[in-house]
Amino acid sequence: MTKRFHLGWFMGFSPDEWNEPFANGGSPWDGEFYVDMAKSLERACFDFMMVEDTLMVSEAYGESRDVYLKHALMAPKHDPAPLAALMTAATRKIGVVITMSTMAYAPFQLARLASTLDHISGGRFGWNIVTTGENASAQNFGMEELPPREVRYEMADEYVGLVRQLFETWEPDAVVMDREKGVYADASKVHQIDFKGKYFRSRGPLNTVRSPQGRPAFFQAGGSPRGRDFAAKHADVVVAVGNGVEGMRKYREELRGRAEKAGRDPDDVKIVFCITPTLGETEQEARDKHERMINSDRFIEQSLAFIAGVTDIDFSKFPLDEPLPHLTTNGEQGSLDKFAQWGSGKTLRQLVIEASGGLVSSVELIGTPDQVAEKMGEVMEQVGGDGFLITSPSLRMSRRYIVEVTDGLVPALQRRGLVRTAYATDHLRDTIKEF
Ligand SMILES: Cc1cc2nc3c(=O)[nH]c(=O)nc-3n(C[C@H](O)[C@H](O)[C@H](O)COP(=O)(O)O)c2cc1C
């Protein structure tokens, strides 16, 4: 039997497509657009959707907010937690994962919110653990600048240790609702933790009932060696942008090795790779679409502003037709490395065109649904697993693109036995572990 792989979708509570011929409106703030999307993805049996998040209006490109606001790039971006509640209320099986930064929430507050959302979703909630990589975000939370990556992950390790303990403060049978004795919860089964770490303290217990999954599914995207160790230690699902098939295979092997060193069964850590398929009724139509996108006026500016936003490097300073000098960042080094192709001698313009649409594609997938499905199957076989995280090539969602995937690509994958055709379990962590 063909080995199946997992499908997730990566999106943000950001403006949907607003100025293209098949735009939807650009003001999805009541959540309805994304609720519809969640229903469509559930119909297509996606394992989960993951809502990204950042906490600033960037000024990284050209030291100004202008480009970001002009293109609605990385801002506006609304809070994913209430959206998660709406999306799960409208669905029954699909997992909903939101990004919350260890910099932004007090551990108790995050544990409480995650527990509440796990209840509302009936056990389908996931937390994408990020440490935040931009100074502008840190400054919104009262810091002068972002702590160095090593410190951020040291803090995050302690943070996750603490919230894990908070999730355990209510034993599974703590709520007894004994009418005769008039007891709602058995106090002997609700525990204080008195956590005193280097960075965080919390007394506990949590004031929410133990959630259906006990704790949410943990997602993470470690790119640096330190980040990968963190992912290998904590994550149920690691999301990554691979550098071609070989890069994906190596990343997965390496991460599984780290998980084993951390004392985990590597099969308990699923690795899913970002892709941005471009689909058409014919291969030529798909290629034309792709060409139109990369040759549009705004493409280069948007791509550079995006990579500037996640690396805190001002890409407006570099000439477009010369190679980049070697650069490092306290932000997303992995995204920078993938984008810059160090040593290739390529000009900045060539790099942008090759990154083709948001820097988040692990392999190029352009063609008819059948062609792309076939290639996805081949790639997964070579990589070894465990799935893909789809996002749109323009990083904007449109109903048209969602339908191309749910009614074109997914059925083509299902016909090949490569993805699920039904949900077997109710909880997100079980869905992820099913294969
Ligand atoms: C697919 C993917 C999604 C990510 N989503 C977010 C996000 O929503 N918010 C955020 O602050 N960082 C996000 N990141 C950044 C990661 O959390 C991480 O910082 C990055 O991969 C670099 O790794 P490092 O922290 O080990 O340097 C994402 C990364 C990837 C690859």
The ligand as an SDF file (V2000), in Angstrom:
LIG
                    3D

 31 33  0  0  0  0  0  0  0  0999 V2000
    6.8270   27.4270    7.7330 C   0  0  0  0  0  0  0  0  0  0  0  0
    7.2970   28.3910    8.7720 C   0  0  0  0  0  0  0  0  0  0  0  0
    6.3820   29.1420    9.4640 C   0  0  0  0  0  0  0  0  0  0  0  0
    6.7800   30.0580   10.4320 C   0  0  0  0  0  0  0  0  0  0  0  0
    5.8420   30.8170   11.0640 N   0  0  0  0  0  0  0  0  0  0  0  0
    6.2410   31.7760   11.9260 C   0  0  0  0  0  0  0  0  0  0  0  0
    5.2780   32.6450   12.5150 C   0  0  0  0  0  0  0  0  0  0  0  0
    4.0860   32.5660   12.2560 O   0  0  0  0  0  0  0  0  0  0  0  0
    5.7180   33.5970   13.3600 N   0  0  0  0  0  0  0  0  0  0  0  0
    7.0450   33.7430   13.6860 C   0  0  0  0  0  0  0  0  0  0  0  0
    7.3770   34.6330   14.4700 O   0  0  0  0  0  0  0  0  0  0  0  0
    7.9780   32.9200   13.1410 N   0  0  0  0  0  0  0  0  0  0  0  0
    7.6150   31.9670   12.2730 C   0  0  0  0  0  0  0  0  0  0  0  0
    8.5500   31.1550   11.6940 N   0  0  0  0  0  0  0  0  0  0  0  0
    9.9440   31.2810   12.0980 C   0  0  0  0  0  0  0  0  0  0  0  0
   10.3770   30.1340   12.9880 C   0  0  0  0  0  0  0  0  0  0  0  0
    9.6920   30.1710   14.2170 O   0  0  0  0  0  0  0  0  0  0  0  0
   11.8990   30.1630   13.2300 C   0  0  0  0  0  0  0  0  0  0  0  0
   12.2730   31.3020   13.9380 O   0  0  0  0  0  0  0  0  0  0  0  0
   12.6320   30.1320   11.9130 C   0  0  0  0  0  0  0  0  0  0  0  0
   12.3240   28.9500   11.2220 O   0  0  0  0  0  0  0  0  0  0  0  0
   14.1360   30.2630   12.0750 C   0  0  0  0  0  0  0  0  0  0  0  0
   14.6630   29.2740   12.8990 O   0  0  0  0  0  0  0  0  0  0  0  0
   15.4970   29.6520   14.1710 P   0  0  0  0  0  0  0  0  0  0  0  0
   14.5670   30.3370   15.1270 O   0  0  0  0  0  0  0  0  0  0  0  0
   16.0080   28.3350   14.6810 O   0  0  0  0  0  0  0  0  0  0  0  0
   16.5930   30.5680   13.7040 O   0  0  0  0  0  0  0  0  0  0  0  0
    8.1620   30.2270   10.7170 C   0  0  0  0  0  0  0  0  0  0  0  0
    9.0870   29.4610   10.0150 C   0  0  0  0  0  0  0  0  0  0  0  0
    8.6910   28.5590    9.0470 C   0  0  0  0  0  0  0  0  0  0  0  0
    9.7180   27.7710    8.3080 C   0  0  0  0  0  0  0  0  0  0  0  0
  1  2  1  0
  2  3  1  0
  2 30  2  0
  3  4  2  0
  4  5  1  0
  4 28  1  0
  5  6  2  0
  6  7  1  0
  6 13  1  0
  7  8  2  0
  7  9  1  0
  9 10  1  0
 10 11  2  0
 10 12  1  0
 12 13  2  0
 13 14  1  0
 14 15  1  0
 14 28  1  0
 15 16  1  0
 16 17  1  0
 16 18  1  0
 18 19  1  0
 18 20  1  0
 20 21  1  0
 20 22  1  0
 22 23  1  0
 23 24  1  0
 24 25  2  0
 24 26  1  0
 24 27  1  0
 28 29  2  0
 29 30  1  0
 30 31  1  0
M  END
$$$$
